[in-house]
Amino acid sequence: MVNGETITLQDVRSKLDELSLEGGSSKALQVALEDLIKERLLLQKAHEMGITISDSALDLMVDEIKKDKSPSPLPSKELRNKLKT
């Protein structure tokens, strides 16, 4: 849990896939979990500070990620939703 917000096994598995890590090693699990904790803490702090992102800025981010990742690990809609949260 991160400040009352649960991190599930599915969250860890998704992060392993996102980071292209093999899920069998304890090091990979540690990296994925640490990344999730940092991500949750940053999102919680941004929410606390009232930081938001505009739809146009979000669209630009999705386009940039799509250019950098070939093939993209997520469909555009799913990627956009993930970035928006």
Summary of the structure (lengths in Angstrom):
residues: 85
radius of gyration: 14.1
end to end distance: 17.6
largest distance: 39.1
contacts: 185
relative contact order: 0.12
helix: 67%
strand: 2%
